[in-house]
Amino acid sequence: MKRQNSSRLKYIFINLSMCEKLLSWTLPKFVYAMGIEEAAGYQPVILDWERDLESEPVYQKFGADFVSIRKLRSDNISGFFSALVSVCRLFVFHNSGANLVNYQYHGAYIGGMIYDKLVRFGKEKIYTIDRMKFRRDFGKVLGMVWLADTMEKYFGRHSGSLLVMDDFAFDEGIMTMEAVLQDVEVRESSSLYEGELGITKEEIRTNKCSRMHSQVKAIYDAQKPSDDPFYEEYAKEYFLKRLEIVTDKQSLRPSREEFVEKLHTDPEKKNVFILASCFADIAHGKADYLFSDYYVFTEKTLEATKKLSNANWIIKAHPYYHKLYNEENLTIELYEKYKNPNLYYMPEEWDKADLSEIADVIITAIGSGGNEYACIGIPVILTAYGPYSGYGFTEEPETTEEYFELLGHIDSLERLSERQKTEAKKLLFCSKRSTYQNIEDDEFSELYMKNRELFFSGKRSLSVTNESFRKELEQSFPDKEAFRKTIWYQRGNNYQRRV
């Protein structure tokens, strides 16, 4: 294929600076970028800290150049000193976790990305940040701010190019922010919807990024009216499959009588379920949160129940906390810390239970459970502006003061109307459509999803997973031509250059 004249050459930057070098995670970016390359003529370039020698034979099929982020950063001496001054001021004058979340560098609010990385990958295992510690945190914070300065300059030299990213988090989130601010178009490859990353310069400069909401909103606006019977049928099929996946015979759907007998709750009061995601997950960039992280949301809510006797407050641990990051059950630790006559703990044998018969209110940050239970009329309180916020079927306090005030009269919340349930069903479809859905008819997608599951379930090591995936690729996708039949290539090939 003919390249553009070198003086006008534009690039497709393929960002591989994620945590795990899982080939079945990174390769879809290349297939997607290949489609864009053939549609627009841009030259693909891998951006990574260093070359991944194990995966390079696969990537060579796509003819991509390579740029080392580590070398770009080490060459940016002036950026190091600029970042050093800024980070020193942060630690000396503003070293609280709350100030870190609101930290900005050259107009970009990158503090949330730094906060999440300290929680997930810090020298110590922590789940929230009250105060930053110099020995524990300074080096990592400095490195990320130095990265922001470096990518601001690098993307500034390549305005008009294009970046393919996967997740708006950690280092990749910072790089994506700088790309947007420097007029590098950003395309997201982590879902099967078409469209540019729905994050604007204004959101980056005001600390109001809510990627998940923007992504779902794009799908919502392109969809059928909410009252279309399609969504009703989709929800029915969805819940049938969900029951098969997340429940077992002992916890299929407990009745209210069984629940009262098990936990000794007050049958005259409403059952309010607090869906805790109390582990080191990404808490910034994807949504706009009331609290600094999931841990603080859970802790402050449990603390508030000490003074609230207007409901049965039931804390429920996320059923996969131990699988995601091999973590301890922090939820039960917080329950023991704030145990009181109004608070109950959902037994572990029921941690995958369908709550349809026993829940009267759901409280969650942006968990999918909130959207699911709204479909059957259960009112939902959100503590973040996420994928299904703003559509009229959720309670959305704008401040922590409003949130605690709402908890004080939670017993007055009524079941959702038919109109609200209908809207929730449409949002359920749109939210799932924005993730890895609709891949049943695509052999490539089935192949890499199977390998991802084998790795994240702990059944295979990274090297074994990659080797197995390479062998399967060689058999089913021996050349670039074979990839042209995939959904990922076709999505990329639909790309239209900005005018």
C-alpha positions as CSV (number, residue, x, y, z in Angstrom):
1,M,0.0,0.0,0.0
2,K,1.3,3.5,-0.8
3,R,2.4,5.6,2.1
4,Q,1.8,9.3,2.3
5,N,4.5,11.7,1.4
6,S,7.0,11.7,4.4
7,S,6.5,15.5,5.0
8,R,2.8,14.8,5.6
9,L,3.1,11.4,7.2
10,K,0.6,10.8,10.1
11,Y,0.9,8.0,12.6
12,I,-1.4,5.5,14.3
13,F,0.2,5.1,17.7
14,I,-0.7,1.8,19.3
15,N,-0.3,2.1,23.0
16,L,0.9,-1.1,24.7
17,S,1.9,0.4,28.1
18,M,-0.6,-1.6,30.0
19,C,0.2,-3.8,33.0
20,E,0.3,-7.4,31.6
21,K,1.9,-8.2,28.2
22,L,-0.9,-10.6,27.4
23,L,-0.9,-11.1,23.7
24,S,-4.6,-11.9,23.5
25,W,-5.2,-8.5,25.1
26,T,-2.9,-6.5,23.0
27,L,-3.4,-8.0,19.5
28,P,-6.9,-6.7,18.9
29,K,-5.4,-3.2,18.9
30,F,-3.2,-4.2,16.0
31,V,-6.1,-5.7,14.0
32,Y,-8.1,-2.6,14.7
33,A,-5.2,-0.3,13.7
34,M,-4.6,-2.4,10.6
35,G,-8.2,-1.5,9.5
36,I,-7.6,2.2,10.1
37,E,-4.2,2.0,8.4
38,E,-5.7,0.7,5.2
39,A,-8.6,3.2,5.3
40,A,-6.5,6.3,6.1
41,G,-2.9,5.5,5.1
42,Y,-1.4,6.3,8.5
43,Q,1.8,4.5,9.6
44,P,1.4,2.3,12.6
45,V,3.8,2.9,15.5
46,I,4.1,0.8,18.7
47,L,4.4,2.9,21.9
48,D,5.7,0.8,24.8
49,W,8.3,1.1,27.6
50,E,10.5,-1.4,25.9
51,R,10.3,-4.1,23.2
52,D,8.3,-7.2,24.0
53,L,10.6,-9.8,22.4
54,E,8.2,-12.7,22.9
55,S,5.4,-10.9,21.0
56,E,7.5,-9.1,18.4
57,P,7.3,-12.0,15.8
58,V,3.5,-11.6,15.8
59,Y,3.6,-7.8,15.7
60,Q,6.1,-7.8,12.7
61,K,3.2,-9.1,10.6
62,F,1.7,-5.7,10.8
63,G,4.7,-3.7,9.8
64,A,4.7,-1.4,12.8
65,D,7.6,0.8,13.9
66,F,8.6,1.0,17.6
67,V,9.1,3.9,19.9
68,S,10.4,3.4,23.5
69,I,8.4,5.5,26.0
70,R,11.2,5.0,28.5
71,K,13.8,6.5,26.1
72,L,11.5,9.4,25.2
73,R,11.2,10.2,28.9
74,S,14.9,9.8,29.8
75,D,15.8,12.1,26.9
76,N,13.4,14.7,28.3
77,I,15.8,16.3,30.8
78,S,14.0,19.7,31.1
79,G,10.7,17.8,31.7
80,F,12.4,15.9,34.6
81,F,13.3,19.1,36.4
82,S,9.9,20.6,35.7
83,A,8.2,17.5,37.1
84,L,10.5,17.4,40.1
85,V,9.6,21.0,41.1
86,S,5.9,20.3,40.8
87,V,6.0,17.0,42.7
88,C,8.1,18.5,45.5
89,R,5.5,21.2,46.0
90,L,2.8,18.5,46.0
91,F,4.5,16.5,48.7
92,V,5.5,19.5,50.9
93,F,2.3,21.6,50.7
94,H,-0.6,19.3,49.4
95,N,0.3,15.7,50.3
96,S,-3.2,14.4,51.2
97,G,-4.9,11.8,49.0
98,A,-7.7,14.3,48.3
99,N,-5.2,16.8,47.0
100,L,-3.5,14.1,44.9
101,V,-6.9,13.3,43.2
102,N,-7.2,17.0,42.3
103,Y,-3.5,17.4,41.2
104,Q,-3.0,18.9,37.8
105,Y,0.1,19.4,35.7
106,H,0.2,21.9,32.8
107,G,-3.6,22.1,32.9
108,A,-4.3,18.3,32.9
109,Y,-5.8,16.6,35.9
110,I,-3.6,13.6,36.1
111,G,-3.8,13.1,39.9
112,G,-6.5,10.5,39.7
113,M,-4.4,8.3,37.4
114,I,-1.5,8.6,39.8
115,Y,-3.7,7.8,42.8
116,D,-5.0,4.6,41.2
117,K,-1.5,3.4,40.4
118,L,-0.3,4.0,43.9
119,V,-3.2,1.9,45.2
120,R,-2.8,-0.9,42.7
121,F,1.0,-1.0,42.2
122,G,2.6,0.8,45.2
123,K,5.4,-0.5,47.3
124,E,2.9,-1.4,50.0
125,K,-0.5,-2.9,49.7
126,I,-2.9,-0.1,50.3
127,Y,-6.6,0.5,49.4
128,T,-6.9,4.2,50.1
129,I,-4.6,7.2,50.5
130,D,-5.0,9.5,53.5
131,R,-1.5,11.0,53.3
132,M,1.2,10.3,50.7
133,K,4.5,9.0,52.1
134,F,7.8,10.2,50.7
135,R,9.7,6.8,50.7
136,R,6.7,4.9,49.5
137,D,5.2,7.2,46.8
138,F,7.6,9.9,45.7
139,G,9.4,8.0,43.0
140,K,6.3,6.6,41.4
141,V,4.6,10.0,41.4
142,L,7.6,11.7,39.9
143,G,7.8,9.1,37.2
144,M,4.2,9.6,36.1
145,V,4.4,13.4,36.1
146,W,7.6,13.2,34.1
147,L,5.8,10.9,31.7
148,A,3.0,13.5,31.3
149,D,5.5,16.2,30.4
150,T,7.2,13.9,27.9
151,M,4.0,12.8,26.2
152,E,2.7,16.4,26.1
153,K,5.8,17.3,24.0
154,Y,5.8,14.2,21.9
155,F,2.2,14.3,20.9
156,G,2.5,18.0,20.4
157,R,5.0,17.2,17.6
158,H,2.5,14.8,16.0
159,S,-0.8,16.7,16.1
160,G,-3.2,15.3,13.6
161,S,-2.1,11.7,14.2
162,L,-4.1,9.0,15.9
163,L,-3.8,7.0,19.1
164,V,-5.3,3.6,19.7
165,M,-5.7,2.9,23.4
166,D,-7.3,0.2,25.5
167,D,-8.0,1.5,29.0
168,F,-8.2,5.0,30.5
169,A,-6.1,4.3,33.5
170,F,-2.6,4.6,35.1
171,D,0.2,5.6,32.6
172,E,-2.0,4.9,29.6
173,G,-4.7,7.3,31.0
174,I,-2.1,10.1,31.3
175,M,-0.8,9.4,27.8
176,T,-4.4,9.5,26.5
177,M,-5.1,12.8,28.2
178,E,-2.0,14.4,26.7
179,A,-3.0,13.0,23.2
180,V,-6.4,14.7,23.5
181,L,-4.9,18.0,24.6
182,Q,-2.4,18.0,21.7
183,D,-5.1,17.3,19.0
184,V,-4.1,13.6,18.5
185,E,-7.3,11.8,17.8
186,V,-8.0,8.9,20.2
187,R,-9.8,5.7,19.3
188,E,-10.7,3.1,21.9
189,S,-10.1,-0.5,21.1
190,S,-11.5,-2.1,24.3
191,S,-15.0,-2.4,23.0
192,L,-16.9,-3.2,19.8
193,Y,-18.7,0.1,19.4
194,E,-17.6,2.6,16.7
195,G,-16.5,6.0,17.7
196,E,-13.8,8.3,19.0
197,L,-13.0,8.3,22.7
198,G,-15.7,10.5,24.3
199,I,-13.5,12.6,26.4
200,T,-13.0,16.3,25.7
201,K,-10.3,18.8,26.5
202,E,-12.7,20.6,28.8
203,E,-13.2,17.4,30.9
204,I,-9.5,16.9,31.2
205,R,-9.0,20.5,32.3
206,T,-11.8,20.4,34.8
207,N,-11.3,16.9,36.3
208,K,-14.7,15.7,35.0
209,C,-13.7,12.8,32.8
210,S,-16.4,10.1,32.7
211,R,-15.3,7.8,30.0
212,M,-17.9,5.1,30.7
213,H,-20.8,7.5,30.5
214,S,-19.6,9.1,27.3
215,Q,-19.1,5.7,25.7
216,V,-22.5,4.4,26.6
217,K,-24.2,7.7,25.7
218,A,-22.8,7.4,22.1
219,I,-24.4,4.0,21.8
220,Y,-27.6,5.2,23.5
221,D,-28.1,8.1,21.0
222,A,-27.7,5.8,18.1
223,Q,-30.2,3.2,19.4
224,K,-33.9,2.6,18.9
225,P,-36.5,4.4,21.1
226,S,-36.6,3.2,24.7
227,D,-40.1,1.7,24.4
228,D,-39.0,-0.6,21.6
229,P,-39.9,-4.3,22.5
230,F,-36.4,-5.2,21.6
231,Y,-35.0,-4.1,25.0
232,E,-37.7,-6.1,26.9
233,E,-36.7,-9.3,25.1
234,Y,-33.0,-8.5,25.5
235,A,-33.4,-8.1,29.3
236,K,-35.3,-11.4,29.6
237,E,-32.6,-13.2,27.8
238,Y,-29.9,-11.4,29.7
239,F,-31.3,-12.4,33.1
240,L,-31.8,-16.0,32.1
241,K,-28.1,-16.2,31.2
242,R,-27.0,-14.3,34.3
243,L,-28.8,-16.7,36.6
244,E,-27.0,-19.6,35.0
245,I,-23.6,-17.9,35.3
246,V,-23.5,-16.2,38.7
247,T,-25.7,-18.4,40.8
248,D,-25.6,-21.9,42.1
249,K,-28.3,-24.2,43.4
250,Q,-27.9,-23.1,47.0
251,S,-28.1,-19.4,46.3
252,L,-30.3,-19.1,43.2
253,R,-32.9,-16.7,44.6
254,P,-33.5,-16.6,48.4
255,S,-37.0,-15.6,49.5
256,R,-37.6,-12.8,52.1
257,E,-38.6,-15.5,54.6
258,E,-35.3,-17.3,54.1
259,F,-33.4,-14.1,54.3
260,V,-35.0,-13.0,57.6
261,E,-34.3,-16.5,59.1
262,K,-30.7,-16.4,58.0
263,L,-29.7,-12.9,59.0
264,H,-32.4,-12.1,61.7
265,T,-33.3,-8.8,60.0
266,D,-36.3,-6.8,60.9
267,P,-39.1,-7.9,58.5
268,E,-40.9,-4.6,58.9
269,K,-38.0,-2.6,57.5
270,K,-36.6,-2.2,53.9
271,N,-33.6,-4.2,53.0
272,V,-30.9,-1.8,51.7
273,F,-28.0,-3.6,50.0
274,I,-24.6,-1.9,49.8
275,L,-22.7,-3.4,46.9
276,A,-19.1,-3.1,47.8
277,S,-16.3,-3.2,45.3
278,C,-13.8,-2.9,48.0
279,F,-10.5,-3.8,46.3
280,A,-7.7,-2.0,44.5
281,D,-9.7,-1.3,41.3
282,I,-9.5,1.7,39.0
283,A,-11.5,4.6,40.6
284,H,-10.7,7.6,38.4
285,G,-11.2,8.6,34.8
286,K,-13.9,6.1,34.1
287,A,-16.4,8.0,36.3
288,D,-16.8,11.1,38.4
289,Y,-16.9,9.8,42.1
290,L,-18.3,11.3,45.3
291,F,-15.6,9.6,47.3
292,S,-11.8,9.3,46.6
293,D,-12.0,5.5,46.1
294,Y,-14.1,2.4,46.6
295,Y,-12.7,1.8,50.0
296,V,-13.7,5.2,51.3
297,F,-17.2,4.9,49.8
298,T,-17.7,1.6,51.6
299,E,-16.2,2.8,54.9
300,K,-18.1,6.1,55.1
301,T,-21.4,4.3,54.2
302,L,-20.9,1.7,56.9
303,E,-19.9,4.3,59.4
304,A,-23.2,6.2,58.7
305,T,-25.3,3.2,59.4
306,K,-24.5,3.5,63.1
307,K,-26.9,6.3,63.3
308,L,-29.5,5.0,60.9
309,S,-32.2,2.6,62.2
310,N,-34.6,3.3,59.3
311,A,-33.6,0.2,57.3
312,N,-31.8,-3.1,57.4
313,W,-28.4,-2.2,56.0
314,I,-26.7,-5.2,54.3
315,I,-23.2,-5.1,53.1
316,K,-22.4,-7.5,50.3
317,A,-18.8,-8.2,49.1
318,H,-18.1,-8.3,45.4
319,P,-18.2,-12.0,44.5
320,Y,-14.9,-11.8,42.6
321,Y,-12.7,-9.7,44.9
322,H,-10.4,-12.7,45.5
323,K,-10.1,-13.6,41.8
324,L,-9.4,-10.1,40.4
325,Y,-6.3,-9.3,42.4
326,N,-5.9,-12.1,44.9
327,E,-7.0,-9.9,47.7
328,E,-8.3,-10.4,51.2
329,N,-11.9,-9.7,52.1
330,L,-11.7,-6.1,53.1
331,T,-15.5,-5.8,53.1
332,I,-15.8,-8.1,56.1
333,E,-13.0,-6.3,57.9
334,L,-14.9,-3.0,57.5
335,Y,-18.1,-4.7,58.6
336,E,-16.4,-5.9,61.8
337,K,-15.0,-2.4,62.4
338,Y,-18.4,-0.7,62.1
339,K,-20.7,-3.5,63.3
340,N,-23.9,-2.2,64.8
341,P,-27.5,-3.3,65.4
342,N,-28.6,-1.8,62.0
343,L,-25.9,-3.5,59.9
344,Y,-25.8,-7.0,58.5
345,Y,-23.2,-9.0,56.4
346,M,-24.4,-11.0,53.4
347,P,-23.1,-14.6,54.0
348,E,-20.4,-15.7,51.6
349,E,-22.5,-18.7,50.5
350,W,-25.0,-16.1,49.2
351,D,-22.4,-13.7,47.6
352,K,-23.6,-14.6,44.1
353,A,-27.3,-14.6,45.0
354,D,-29.9,-13.0,42.9
355,L,-31.3,-10.2,45.2
356,S,-34.6,-9.7,43.2
357,E,-36.8,-11.1,46.0
358,I,-35.1,-9.5,49.0
359,A,-33.7,-6.1,48.0
360,D,-35.7,-2.9,48.4
361,V,-32.9,-0.5,47.6
362,I,-29.5,-0.9,46.0
363,I,-26.5,1.4,46.8
364,T,-23.5,1.1,44.4
365,A,-20.8,3.3,42.9
366,I,-21.3,2.4,39.3
367,G,-21.6,-1.4,39.5
368,S,-23.6,-3.2,36.8
369,G,-25.9,-4.6,39.6
370,G,-27.4,-1.1,39.9
371,N,-28.5,-1.1,36.3
372,E,-29.7,-4.8,36.5
373,Y,-31.9,-4.4,39.6
374,A,-33.4,-1.1,38.2
375,C,-34.8,-3.2,35.3
376,I,-37.1,-4.9,37.8
377,G,-38.1,-1.8,39.6
378,I,-35.7,-1.7,42.6
379,P,-34.5,1.9,43.3
380,V,-30.8,2.5,43.0
381,I,-28.5,5.1,44.6
382,L,-25.3,5.9,42.8
383,T,-22.2,7.4,44.3
384,A,-20.6,8.1,40.9
385,Y,-21.5,9.5,37.5
386,G,-21.1,6.4,35.5
387,P,-22.5,4.5,32.4
388,Y,-26.2,4.6,33.3
389,S,-26.3,7.9,35.2
390,G,-28.5,10.8,34.1
391,Y,-31.4,8.8,32.6
392,G,-34.0,9.3,35.3
393,F,-34.1,5.9,37.0
394,T,-31.4,6.3,39.6
395,E,-30.8,8.5,42.6
396,E,-27.7,10.6,42.1
397,P,-26.6,12.8,45.0
398,E,-24.1,15.4,43.8
399,T,-22.3,15.9,47.1
400,T,-21.4,13.6,50.1
401,E,-23.8,15.8,52.2
402,E,-26.6,15.1,49.8
403,Y,-25.7,11.4,49.9
404,F,-25.9,11.1,53.7
405,E,-29.1,13.1,53.8
406,L,-30.6,10.7,51.3
407,L,-29.6,7.7,53.4
408,G,-31.5,9.4,56.3
409,H,-34.8,9.0,54.5
410,I,-34.0,6.0,52.3
411,D,-37.1,4.2,53.6
412,S,-39.2,6.6,51.6
413,L,-37.9,5.6,48.2
414,E,-40.5,4.0,46.1
415,R,-40.3,1.3,43.4
416,L,-39.5,2.5,39.9
417,S,-42.2,3.2,37.4
418,E,-42.8,1.2,34.2
419,R,-41.2,4.1,32.2
420,Q,-38.1,4.0,34.4
421,K,-37.8,0.2,34.2
422,T,-38.1,0.5,30.4
423,E,-35.3,3.1,30.3
424,A,-33.1,0.9,32.5
425,K,-33.5,-2.0,30.1
426,K,-32.3,0.1,27.2
427,L,-29.3,1.2,29.3
428,L,-28.6,-2.4,30.2
429,F,-28.3,-3.2,26.5
430,C,-26.2,-0.1,25.8
431,S,-23.8,-0.7,28.7
432,K,-23.2,-4.3,27.7
433,R,-22.9,-3.3,24.1
434,S,-20.0,-1.0,25.1
435,T,-17.9,-3.9,26.4
436,Y,-16.8,-7.2,25.0
437,Q,-20.1,-8.3,23.7
438,N,-21.5,-9.5,20.4
439,I,-18.5,-11.6,19.6
440,E,-20.1,-15.0,19.1
441,D,-19.9,-14.9,15.3
442,D,-16.2,-13.8,15.2
443,E,-13.6,-16.6,15.5
444,F,-10.8,-14.2,16.3
445,S,-12.7,-12.6,19.2
446,E,-13.7,-16.0,20.6
447,L,-10.1,-17.1,20.4
448,Y,-8.6,-14.2,22.3
449,M,-11.4,-14.0,24.9
450,K,-10.9,-17.7,25.7
451,N,-7.2,-17.1,26.2
452,R,-7.8,-14.1,28.4
453,E,-10.1,-16.1,30.6
454,L,-7.6,-18.8,31.0
455,F,-5.0,-16.3,32.2
456,F,-7.2,-14.1,34.5
457,S,-8.8,-17.2,36.1
458,G,-5.3,-18.3,37.1
459,K,-5.4,-21.5,35.1
460,R,-2.4,-20.5,33.0
461,S,0.7,-18.4,33.4
462,L,1.4,-15.4,31.2
463,S,4.0,-17.2,29.1
464,V,2.0,-20.4,28.7
465,T,-1.1,-18.3,27.7
466,N,0.9,-16.3,25.1
467,E,2.5,-19.4,23.6
468,S,-0.8,-21.2,23.3
469,F,-2.4,-18.1,21.7
470,R,0.5,-17.8,19.2
471,K,0.0,-21.4,18.1
472,E,-3.7,-21.0,17.6
473,L,-3.1,-17.8,15.7
474,E,-0.7,-19.4,13.3
475,Q,-3.3,-22.1,12.5
476,S,-6.4,-19.9,12.2
477,F,-4.8,-16.5,11.1
478,P,-1.6,-17.2,9.2
479,D,-1.4,-13.8,7.5
480,K,-2.8,-10.3,7.4
481,E,-5.5,-11.3,4.9
482,A,-7.1,-13.6,7.4
483,F,-7.5,-10.8,9.9
484,R,-9.4,-8.7,7.4
485,K,-12.5,-10.9,8.1
486,T,-12.6,-10.0,11.8
487,I,-14.9,-7.6,13.5
488,W,-11.9,-5.6,14.8
489,Y,-10.5,-5.0,11.3
490,Q,-13.9,-4.1,9.9
491,R,-14.5,-1.6,12.7
492,G,-11.1,0.0,12.0
493,N,-11.7,0.0,8.3
494,N,-14.8,2.0,8.8
495,Y,-12.6,4.9,10.1
496,Q,-13.1,8.3,8.4
497,R,-10.4,10.9,8.6
498,R,-11.2,14.2,10.3
499,V,-11.9,16.9,7.8
